[in-house]
Amino acid sequence: MITKEILARLNLWKMLPKKERPSIGVVTFNSEQQSLIENMVETEVRKYPDLVWFFSDTCLEPVLVKNIENIQGDERDVMLFSITYGPDATGKVSVNFGPMNRDGGERRLNVAVTRARREMIVYSTLQPEKIDLTRTQSIGVRDLKHFLEFAKGGAGALASANQGSVGGYDSLFEVAVSNALSNKHWRVIPQIGVSSYRIDLGIVHPDKPGEFLCGIECDGATYHRGATARDRDKLREQILCGLGWNIQRVWSTDWWIDAKGATDKLHNSLNKLLEVDRKKYQDAQELEVINARPLQDSTTTIVI
């Protein structure tokens, strides 16, 4: 796909005067991927003699292919970023991302994603929700996840990016709720950081270990720190919902009166959210298959 993108753009740009032709480059995560792309591009370009100029010394900024370790100092108008990593044959995702896990990995990533003057295109089979930040303390991996969220969802994803757990339980009430839901086989993480807000309990999505299915608000310490009732109730929930969170609330009075009933209510609500989310995913997959079929009596193929 990267090779096709490069050739498509070069064939378009060759129509422009040389001084007006944009430049293009590729950044990869490792030298093996760099060599593979270089060889593929070189093989294809041999079929198009009129594109050789873009690779020659007479071109001010020839086509560039480098890896994340040696891209520093280089820029191009358009950069293609090959993430390289993805799920294994069983669908599992390792949290070992090479240079991202090492000290200074976040600085390497920062250099890589700032090499484009006009446009960056990210190529990745790895979806951000598959990166489980609870399995690593690496700042580089955290930043990679949030960069992929931005690439996928735009600027709005930056506001909703959570920083993982930013502390322990605020109260024994939260511990009790967490233990009850854990007994129902939900994975619960306390004090999830979202912008300047913290969600008391985050319920990890069973199908997407790096994403939360729901946030649970308890009327514990975080609730009582709100300056006014409006801050504690409506405003806080509106902001969190605006950031894309599903929010469930559990009251301590209800819990002390009937803990089992409150637990069952939460459990049922979580199952309904999971069912809706799975249905959305299934519908999206079916729509993708339908739209990928050729139109009748036409050679055109529409692909999402």
DATA-V836387 format. One record per pair of residues at least 12 apart in sequence whose ideal C-beta (glycine too) atoms are under 8 Angstrom apart, sorted by the first residue. I is the first residue (numbers start at 0). GAP is how many residues later the second one is. Records with the same first field share a line. If there is no record, write none. Layout:
I: GAP / GAP
This chain:
0: 122
1: 24 / 35 / 38 / 39 / 78 / 80 / 121
2: 34 / 37 / 38 / 41
4: 75 / 116
5: 18 / 20 / 35 / 57 / 74
6: 37 / 38 / 41 / 44
8: 13 / 15 / 69
9: 14 / 38 / 41 / 44 / 53
10: 37 / 40
12: 41
13: 36 / 37 / 39 / 40
17: 35 / 41
20: 33
21: 55 / 56 / 96
22: 36 / 37 / 38 / 39 / 40 / 41 / 53 / 54 / 55
23: 30 / 39 / 40 / 52 / 53 / 54 / 55 / 56
24: 38 / 39 / 40 / 41 / 49 / 50 / 51 / 53 / 54 / 55 / 90
25: 38 / 39 / 40 / 53 / 54 / 55 / 56
26: 39 / 40 / 41 / 44 / 52 / 53 / 54 / 55 / 85 / 88
27: 37 / 38 / 39 / 40 / 54 / 56
28: 38 / 39 / 53 / 54 / 55 / 56 / 68 / 69 / 70
29: 37 / 38 / 54 / 68 / 69
30: 36 / 38
32: 34 / 49 / 51
33: 31 / 32 / 33
36: 28 / 45
37: 27
40: 22 / 24
60: 15
63: 12
67: 31 / 40 / 41 / 43 / 44
68: 30 / 39
70: 40 / 41 / 44
71: 39
73: 41
74: 40 / 41 / 42
75: 39 / 40 / 41
76: 39 / 40 / 41 / 42
77: 38 / 40 / 41 / 42 / 43
78: 36 / 37 / 40 / 41 / 42
79: 40 / 41 / 43
80: 31 / 32 / 39 / 40 / 41 / 42
81: 41 / 42
82: 39 / 40 / 41 / 42 / 43 / 65
84: 12 / 13 / 39 / 41
85: 38 / 39 / 40
86: 38 / 39 / 43
92: 33 / 37 / 38 / 39 / 117
94: 36 / 37 / 40 / 41 / 43 / 46
96: 41 / 43 / 44 / 47
98: 41
99: 38 / 40 / 41 / 43 / 44
100: 35 / 37 / 39 / 40
101: 38
103: 36
104: 33 / 34 / 35 / 36 / 38
105: 33 / 34 / 36 / 37
107: 32
108: 31 / 34 / 35 / 38
109: 33
112: 34
119: 31
121: 26 / 29
123: 24 / 27
125: 22
126: 21 / 25 / 81
127: 17 / 18 / 20 / 21 / 24 / 82
128: 76 / 79 / 81 / 82
129: 78 / 79 / 80
130: 13 / 14 / 17 / 79
131: 77 / 78
132: 12 / 31 / 77
133: 30 / 31 / 55 / 70 / 75
141: 21 / 22
144: 65
145: 12 / 15
148: 12
158: 36 / 84
159: 34 / 35 / 83 / 84 / 85
160: 33
161: 30 / 31 / 32 / 37 / 40 / 50
162: 29 / 30 / 31
163: 25 / 28 / 29
164: 24 / 25 / 26 / 27 / 28 / 37
165: 25 / 26 / 27 / 32
166: 23 / 24 / 31
167: 22 / 23
168: 21 / 22
169: 20 / 21 / 30 / 48 / 50 / 51 / 52
170: 47 / 49 / 50
172: 45 / 46 / 47 / 79 / 82
173: 16 / 26 / 27 / 44 / 46
175: 79 / 83
176: 24 / 39 / 41 / 73 / 78 / 86 / 89
177: 12 / 23
179: 79 / 83 / 86
180: 20 / 22 / 35 / 82 / 85 / 86 / 89
183: 79 / 83
185: 17 / 18 / 81 / 84
186: 16 / 17 / 19
187: 13 / 14 / 15 / 16
188: 12 / 13 / 15 / 23
189: 12
191: 20 / 23
193: 46 / 49 / 51
194: 44 / 48
196: 39 / 42 / 43
197: 24
198: 16 / 17 / 18 / 41 / 46 / 48
199: 15 / 16 / 17 / 18 / 20 / 22
200: 14 / 15 / 17
201: 12 / 13 / 14
202: 12 / 13 / 67
204: 69 / 72
205: 68
206: 70 / 71 / 74
211: 33
212: 33 / 57 / 60 / 61 / 64
213: 31 / 32 / 33 / 34 / 55 / 56 / 59
214: 25 / 30 / 31 / 32 / 33
215: 31 / 32 / 33 / 34 / 50
216: 19 / 20 / 30 / 31 / 32 / 33
217: 31 / 32 / 34
218: 13 / 30 / 32 / 33
219: 32
236: 12
245: 27
247: 18 / 21 / 22
249: 12 / 16
286: 17
287: 16
290: 12 / 13
291: 12
